[in-house]
Amino acid sequence: MFELSDYLKERRVRIDARLRQLIEGAEIASERLKEAMGYSLFAGGKRLRPAVLLASHEIFSPPSPYALDAACALELLHTYSLIHDDLPSFDDDDLRRGRPTSHVVFGEWMAILAGDALNTLVFEVLAGGSDDVPPEWKLEAIVLVAAAAGAPGMVGGQALDMSMQGRAAAEAEIREMQQLKTGAMLRVAAETGALLAGAGEAERDSLRRYGELTGLAFQIRDDLLDIGGSAEELGKSPGKDGAAGKSTLPAQLGEAAAAAEAERLVSLAVKELEGFGEAAEPLRAIARYSIARRS
C-alpha cells in the first residue's frame, strides 16, 4: 500500500542533499548572505513543490539528475517567496516553520537580499545542471518557471492579494489571485516534471490542470488553517489573514462551503490522472493530502 509520508521523506532527503550541494557550490560573496539563504532554505518544510515535479517526472521516466535540479530550483523559488511574504511590508510575520523569520534574525535588508539571491540562483540552476536532457527542454523549463514565478504568476498574484487587503473582493477576484499566487507554482511543478521526461502535449495538459487544481485546493486549506490552526501546528502565526483584512474563500463562502470547494477541486485534480495508472499514485496522494494536512 502506498505511503505518502514515506514517499515524501525519501524525496526530501534527496532534495535537501542536492540543495546543500547547490548552495555550497554557488558563488556567494558574503558569508552572512550565504548564512541567511541557508537559514530559510533549511528551516524544514514539506518540499511539496519539488516532490510534485519528481512524481510527475517519474510517471514517464526513471529519476533524472536534471529533474532533481529542476525540483530543487522550485524549492529555492518557494523559499525566496516565503522570505519576502514575511517582510513587514507584506504579511509582517515573525514566525515561519516554527522559528523566527529571516528579517527578524538577519534584518530586513539582508532578508530581502537573501530572497533575491535565492531567486536568481533558480535560473542559474535551471540553465546549468546535468546534460541528461536536451538543451531545448532546459530552455522551455526556464520559460515555464519564469512565467509561473513572475508577473503572469506568483508575483502577479501577490500584487492582487496585497491590493485586495482591507476591501471586500469578489469571489472571482479571489479565485484569480489564488490561481496566480498558489496554483501557478504547483501547475509548473507538475508540467515541468512531465516536460523533462519527454511527455506529450496531451499528457502535459492533464498534469498542468492537475497542478493548478491541487494548488487552488491547497490554498483554501491554508486559509482554513489560518482560521482554526495553532502556531505550534502551523509553524507560523495563525489569524494573520483576518487581522490584515485579507480576502479569502473561507471569508467569502464560509468555512464549510470553502472546505467543500477544496474537496471538489481535489476530485477534479485526481480525475486528470485517470490515464496514468498506478504510476500517478504519488500525485493522487499529494492532492488528497493538500486538504487533509494540519500545517
Buried (B, 14 or more C-beta within 10 A) or exposed (E): EEEBEEBBEEBBEBBBEBBBEBBEEBEBEEEEBBBBBBBBBBBEBBBBBBBBBBBBBBBBBEEBEBBBBBBBBBBBBBBBBBBBBBBEEBBBBEBBBBBBBBBBBBEEEBBBBBBBBBBEBBBBBBEEBEEEBEEEBBEBBBEBBBBBBEEEBBBBBBBBBBEBEEEEBEEEBBBBBBBBBBBBBBBBBBBBBBBBBEBEEEBBBBBBBBBBBBBBBBBBBBBBBBBEBEEEBBBBBBEBBBEBEBBBBBBBBEBEEBBEBBBEBBEBBBEBBEEBEEEBBBBBBBBBBBBEBEB
